[in-house]
Amino acid sequence: MSSGFAEVFNTADFGAFEAGLSQWLGSHRSHLRRGADAFHASCHAARVGTLQLLLLRGRGELELDRTQLGCGLLWIPLRGRSEERINGRFVQAEPGQALLFRPGDHLLGLTDTEVTGLSVLLPAPLLLETDSAEADTRSRRRHPPESLLDSRKPADGALIQATRRLAQAAARRDPTAAIAAAAVLDQLAESLPRLGARGVSDRRADSVAVRRRWELVVEASRWMEAHLGEGFRVADLAATLQTPVRTLQHSFAQELGRSPLAHARLLRLHALRRRLQQAQGRQEPVAIAAQMTACGLPACGLPACGETARGYRTLFGELPRQTLAG
């Protein structure tokens, strides 16, 4: 039977959040992005057998720097998304997906303004490699194990659904929670062969060059967010950051898998969504809302056209006018 979820912390103090989370997730260093909304975070925990569950809610965009210690972790986002580099490999996680962290994995990441998700701490022996042959070790260095799970893949989808059912049973203190926990472990065992056992962490993730590249992307992203209403070019951004255009483009390609201007468009679409949510019920035409001249809201730099609407629907699953209508 589950112990039920109990509050671990509920705070607007970023330091208290850091300290509380580090107790569960290992070495955890993060900070709020400049200009982020007011910070608030809460955590509720429950134990079912060998599995520890954490339900996390947070407001305020974070830059993450964490090393997974002592145990494995399965992260299932329920709301919001994140962009992360795990052992040097870029991944994006959003609802319908999950991330698997093995002991020793290193993460650098950026989160949405509002994030809700479920973390399940996993016993380390489940994820440790069983074959330490030198040839296999060299192979794993060249091909780090997969971290991203996608619900569209049958085994991954079954694991994500089993974990959500476990959380629901734990919340109800349901006597069947132990059975639900066993189902999670069974599904994890089924997914691991595809994902690969715990590999050797890619040492490049801790190199000065990679850290500098990531810091450049973060700095550029901050500048973009402060100038979303302006029609800047990559050359303008590179000049502001005092870095060559080619270096900037390479950094974005390596860290985020897209160009600086494609990233700026993504930031503008997210800004548009926030502005539309703030304007819900005010009945402004979508074209005006897209330009952000209504309601005294700052411009987000997107044209009011079909291309913007298509990109918005691809990203958020609805049209701008549907968001505006609430």
C-alpha positions as CSV (number, residue, x, y, z in Angstrom):
1,M,0.0,0.0,0.0
2,S,1.2,3.5,-0.7
3,S,2.3,5.9,2.0
4,G,0.3,8.6,0.1
5,F,1.7,12.0,-1.1
6,A,3.0,14.3,1.6
7,E,4.2,17.9,1.1
8,V,8.0,18.2,1.0
9,F,8.2,21.9,0.3
10,N,6.0,24.7,-1.0
11,T,8.0,27.9,-1.3
12,A,8.7,31.1,-3.2
13,D,12.3,31.0,-1.8
14,F,14.6,29.8,-4.5
15,G,17.3,28.8,-2.0
16,A,14.8,26.6,-0.1
17,F,13.8,25.0,-3.4
18,E,17.4,24.2,-4.3
19,A,18.2,22.7,-0.9
20,G,15.0,20.6,-0.9
21,L,15.5,19.3,-4.4
22,S,19.1,18.4,-3.9
23,Q,18.2,16.0,-1.1
24,W,16.3,13.9,-3.6
25,L,17.9,14.4,-7.0
26,G,21.6,14.7,-6.2
27,S,23.9,17.6,-7.1
28,H,21.5,20.2,-8.3
29,R,22.6,23.7,-9.3
30,S,20.2,26.0,-11.1
31,H,19.2,29.6,-11.3
32,L,16.3,31.7,-12.5
33,R,16.7,33.3,-15.9
34,R,16.7,37.0,-16.0
35,G,13.3,38.5,-16.5
36,A,11.6,35.3,-15.4
37,D,8.2,35.5,-13.7
38,A,7.9,35.3,-10.0
39,F,9.3,32.0,-8.7
40,H,7.3,29.4,-6.8
41,A,7.7,25.7,-6.4
42,S,6.2,22.8,-4.6
43,C,7.0,19.2,-4.1
44,H,4.9,16.2,-2.8
45,A,6.5,12.8,-2.2
46,A,5.2,9.3,-1.8
47,R,6.9,5.9,-1.5
48,V,5.6,2.6,-2.9
49,G,7.9,-0.3,-2.3
50,T,11.3,0.5,-3.7
51,L,10.0,3.4,-5.7
52,Q,10.0,7.0,-4.5
53,L,7.6,9.4,-6.3
54,L,8.0,13.2,-6.4
55,L,5.2,15.4,-7.9
56,L,6.9,18.7,-8.8
57,R,5.3,22.0,-9.7
58,G,7.2,25.1,-10.6
59,R,6.8,28.6,-11.9
60,G,9.8,30.6,-13.2
61,E,12.1,29.7,-16.1
62,L,15.2,27.8,-14.8
63,E,18.6,27.0,-16.2
64,L,19.5,23.5,-14.8
65,D,22.9,22.0,-14.1
66,R,22.5,18.6,-12.4
67,T,24.4,15.3,-11.9
68,Q,22.3,12.3,-11.1
69,L,23.7,10.5,-8.1
70,G,23.0,7.4,-6.2
71,C,19.9,6.2,-8.1
72,G,18.2,6.4,-11.4
73,L,15.3,8.8,-12.2
74,L,12.4,8.7,-14.6
75,W,11.0,12.2,-15.4
76,I,7.5,12.5,-16.9
77,P,6.5,16.1,-17.8
78,L,2.7,16.7,-17.3
79,R,2.7,20.4,-18.2
80,G,5.4,22.5,-19.9
81,R,8.5,21.5,-21.7
82,S,12.3,21.6,-21.3
83,E,15.3,21.6,-23.5
84,E,18.1,19.5,-22.1
85,R,21.6,18.2,-22.9
86,I,22.1,14.8,-21.2
87,N,25.7,13.5,-21.4
88,G,26.3,15.8,-24.4
89,R,23.2,14.7,-26.3
90,F,20.4,17.2,-26.9
91,V,16.8,16.2,-26.2
92,Q,13.5,18.0,-25.7
93,A,10.9,16.7,-23.2
94,E,7.2,17.6,-23.2
95,P,3.9,15.9,-22.2
96,G,3.6,12.5,-23.8
97,Q,7.4,11.9,-23.4
98,A,9.7,11.0,-20.5
99,L,13.4,11.2,-19.7
100,L,15.4,8.4,-18.1
101,F,18.5,9.4,-16.1
102,R,21.1,6.8,-15.0
103,P,23.5,7.2,-12.1
104,G,26.3,9.5,-13.1
105,D,24.4,11.2,-15.9
106,H,25.0,14.9,-16.3
107,L,22.3,17.4,-17.4
108,L,22.2,20.9,-18.6
109,G,18.8,22.3,-19.4
110,L,16.3,25.1,-19.8
111,T,12.6,24.9,-18.6
112,D,9.4,26.5,-19.6
113,T,7.8,29.3,-17.4
114,E,5.4,26.8,-15.8
115,V,6.3,23.1,-15.4
116,T,4.5,20.2,-13.7
117,G,6.0,16.7,-13.7
118,L,6.4,13.4,-12.0
119,S,9.8,12.1,-10.9
120,V,10.3,8.5,-10.0
121,L,13.5,7.6,-8.2
122,L,14.7,4.1,-9.4
123,P,17.0,1.7,-7.6
124,A,20.5,2.0,-9.2
125,P,21.0,-1.7,-9.8
126,L,18.2,-1.7,-12.4
127,L,20.2,0.7,-14.6
128,L,23.8,-0.5,-14.1
129,E,25.5,-2.1,-17.0
130,T,26.0,-5.8,-16.6
131,D,28.6,-6.4,-19.2
132,S,31.8,-4.3,-18.7
133,A,33.8,-5.7,-21.6
134,E,36.2,-3.2,-22.9
135,A,34.8,-3.4,-26.5
136,D,31.3,-2.7,-25.2
137,T,32.6,0.3,-23.1
138,R,34.2,1.8,-26.1
139,S,31.0,1.4,-28.1
140,R,28.9,3.1,-25.4
141,R,31.3,6.0,-25.4
142,R,30.7,6.4,-29.1
143,H,27.0,5.8,-28.8
144,P,25.7,7.1,-25.4
145,P,22.5,5.3,-24.3
146,E,19.1,6.8,-25.2
147,S,17.4,9.0,-22.6
148,L,14.2,10.0,-24.3
149,L,11.1,7.9,-24.2
150,D,8.1,8.6,-26.5
151,S,4.6,7.5,-25.9
152,R,4.2,6.7,-29.6
153,K,6.5,3.8,-29.1
154,P,4.6,0.9,-27.6
155,A,7.0,-0.1,-24.8
156,D,7.7,3.6,-23.9
157,G,4.0,4.4,-23.9
158,A,3.2,1.5,-21.7
159,L,5.9,2.6,-19.2
160,I,4.6,6.2,-19.2
161,Q,1.0,5.0,-18.6
162,A,2.1,2.5,-15.9
163,T,3.9,5.3,-14.1
164,R,0.9,7.6,-14.2
165,R,-1.3,4.9,-12.9
166,L,1.1,4.3,-10.1
167,A,1.0,8.0,-9.1
168,Q,-2.8,7.9,-9.2
169,A,-2.9,4.8,-7.0
170,A,-0.4,6.4,-4.6
171,A,-2.4,9.6,-4.3
172,R,-5.5,7.5,-3.4
173,R,-3.5,5.3,-1.0
174,D,-4.9,2.4,-3.0
175,P,-3.9,-1.1,-1.8
176,T,-3.2,-1.9,-5.5
177,A,-0.3,0.6,-5.6
178,A,2.2,-2.2,-5.0
179,I,0.9,-4.0,-8.0
180,A,1.1,-0.7,-10.0
181,A,4.8,-0.3,-8.9
182,A,5.6,-3.8,-10.0
183,A,4.0,-3.0,-13.4
184,V,6.3,0.0,-13.7
185,L,9.4,-2.1,-13.0
186,D,8.2,-4.7,-15.6
187,Q,7.7,-2.0,-18.2
188,L,11.1,-0.5,-17.4
189,A,12.8,-3.8,-17.9
190,E,11.1,-4.1,-21.3
191,S,12.2,-0.6,-22.4
192,L,15.8,-0.9,-21.2
193,P,17.1,-3.1,-24.0
194,R,16.2,-0.5,-26.6
195,L,17.4,2.4,-24.5
196,G,20.7,0.6,-23.6
197,A,22.1,-0.1,-20.1
198,R,23.9,2.5,-18.2
199,G,26.7,3.7,-20.5
200,V,29.9,5.6,-19.7
201,S,29.1,9.3,-19.5
202,D,30.3,11.3,-22.4
203,R,33.2,13.3,-20.9
204,R,32.7,16.0,-23.5
205,A,29.6,17.1,-21.5
206,D,32.0,18.5,-18.8
207,S,34.5,20.0,-21.2
208,V,35.2,23.7,-21.2
209,A,34.4,23.9,-24.9
210,V,30.9,22.4,-24.4
211,R,30.1,24.4,-21.4
212,R,31.2,27.6,-23.2
213,R,29.0,26.7,-26.1
214,W,26.0,26.1,-23.9
215,E,26.6,29.4,-22.0
216,L,26.8,31.2,-25.4
217,V,23.4,29.8,-26.4
218,V,21.8,30.8,-23.0
219,E,23.2,34.3,-23.3
220,A,22.0,34.6,-26.9
221,S,18.5,33.3,-25.9
222,R,18.3,35.9,-23.1
223,W,19.2,38.7,-25.5
224,M,16.6,37.5,-28.0
225,E,13.8,37.4,-25.3
226,A,14.6,41.0,-24.5
227,H,14.3,42.0,-28.2
228,L,11.6,39.8,-29.5
229,G,9.7,42.8,-31.1
230,E,12.8,43.8,-33.1
231,G,13.8,42.5,-36.5
232,F,17.3,41.5,-35.7
233,R,19.7,39.4,-37.8
234,V,22.2,36.7,-36.8
235,A,25.0,39.2,-37.5
236,D,23.4,41.7,-35.0
237,L,23.2,39.1,-32.3
238,A,26.8,37.9,-33.0
239,A,28.1,41.5,-32.8
240,T,26.2,42.1,-29.5
241,L,27.7,38.9,-28.0
242,Q,31.2,39.7,-29.5
243,T,31.4,36.3,-31.1
244,P,31.8,35.2,-34.8
245,V,28.6,34.4,-36.7
246,R,29.8,30.9,-37.5
247,T,30.6,30.2,-33.9
248,L,27.1,31.3,-32.9
249,Q,25.4,29.2,-35.6
250,H,27.5,26.2,-34.7
251,S,26.7,26.5,-31.0
252,F,22.9,26.6,-31.7
253,A,23.1,23.7,-34.1
254,Q,25.0,21.6,-31.6
255,E,23.1,22.5,-28.4
256,L,19.5,23.0,-29.7
257,G,19.5,21.4,-33.1
258,R,18.3,24.6,-34.8
259,S,19.6,27.9,-36.1
260,P,19.5,31.1,-34.0
261,L,16.7,32.6,-36.1
262,A,14.6,29.4,-35.8
263,H,15.1,29.6,-32.0
264,A,14.0,33.2,-32.1
265,R,10.9,32.2,-33.9
266,L,10.2,29.5,-31.3
267,L,10.6,32.1,-28.5
268,R,8.3,34.5,-30.3
269,L,5.6,31.8,-30.6
270,H,5.9,31.0,-26.9
271,A,5.7,34.8,-26.1
272,L,2.6,35.0,-28.3
273,R,0.9,32.2,-26.4
274,R,1.6,33.9,-23.1
275,R,0.2,37.2,-24.4
276,L,-2.9,35.5,-25.8
277,Q,-3.5,33.7,-22.5
278,Q,-3.3,37.0,-20.7
279,A,-5.7,38.6,-23.2
280,Q,-8.3,35.8,-23.0
281,G,-11.9,37.1,-22.8
282,R,-11.0,40.6,-24.1
283,Q,-12.2,39.8,-27.6
284,E,-9.4,41.4,-29.6
285,P,-9.0,40.2,-33.1
286,V,-6.3,37.6,-33.4
287,A,-4.4,39.7,-36.0
288,I,-4.1,42.5,-33.4
289,A,-3.2,40.1,-30.6
290,A,-0.5,38.6,-32.8
291,Q,1.1,41.9,-33.2
292,M,0.7,42.5,-29.5
293,T,-0.5,46.1,-29.9
294,A,-3.6,45.4,-28.0
295,C,-3.9,45.5,-24.2
296,G,-0.7,47.5,-23.9
297,L,1.3,44.3,-24.2
298,P,4.8,44.3,-25.7
299,A,5.3,43.2,-29.3
300,C,6.5,39.7,-29.9
301,G,7.7,40.3,-33.5
302,L,5.4,37.9,-35.4
303,P,3.5,38.8,-38.5
304,A,-0.3,38.3,-38.4
305,C,-0.5,35.8,-41.2
306,G,-1.2,32.2,-42.0
307,E,2.4,31.1,-41.5
308,T,2.3,32.2,-37.9
309,A,-1.0,30.5,-37.3
310,R,0.4,27.2,-38.9
311,G,3.5,27.4,-36.8
312,Y,1.5,28.1,-33.7
313,R,-0.8,25.1,-34.3
314,T,2.1,22.8,-35.0
315,L,3.7,23.8,-31.7
316,F,0.7,24.0,-29.4
317,G,-2.0,21.9,-31.0
318,E,-4.4,24.8,-31.5
319,L,-4.8,28.0,-33.4
320,P,-4.1,31.4,-31.8
321,R,-7.8,32.3,-31.9
322,Q,-8.6,29.2,-29.9
323,T,-6.1,30.2,-27.2
324,L,-7.5,33.7,-27.2
325,A,-11.0,32.2,-26.7
326,G,-9.9,30.3,-23.7
